[in-house]
Amino acid sequence: MSVTVRVKLLGIFRKERGEGHISVKMDSPTSVIQIIHKIAESSPGLRRVLIDPELGDPRPNALILVNGREISALEGLETVVEDGDEVVLIPVTHGG
């Protein structure tokens, strides 16, 4: 069963990818982290700003929503996304 997930990129993520929406096709329902790794593999600039290099994790740099719900209220990075779902990546601004 093929699954298409819509990924919406905001802020610096959109700038680095050069587009605000991506359709990701997977062979079956999959986890949020697998979707993120798939789009990061295809865009080194996005990977640089999205994935924390020490942790290998996007959460320090992004608020991640699945169908409008923050993933910490779901199953975290292991939240399963299915055909037609939307993942939104919102950059977390750090400053001091």
C-alpha positions, 0 to 999 in steps of 0.5 A: 500500500503506497502512502503519500504524506504532505510535508509543510516547511516554514521559515528557514526550513522552507528557505533551505529546501527552496519550497514550502510543500513536499509530497513524500511517497512511502511504501507503507504507513511510516513514522515521522522520523522516517519521513524527516530522514527521507526529506533531509537526505534529499536536501543537505541545506535542510538537513543542516538546519533541521537535524541536530548534529550531536543528537541526530534528532530534529526536535531541538530545531523544530516543532513538529505537528502531525495533522495539527497536533504536536508530536509530543502529544502523540507518539513522538518521532515514532508517530505513524503517518498514513496516506493523506496526513500532513506533517508541519515543520516549524523552526524553533528560534534560538537566541540570546 
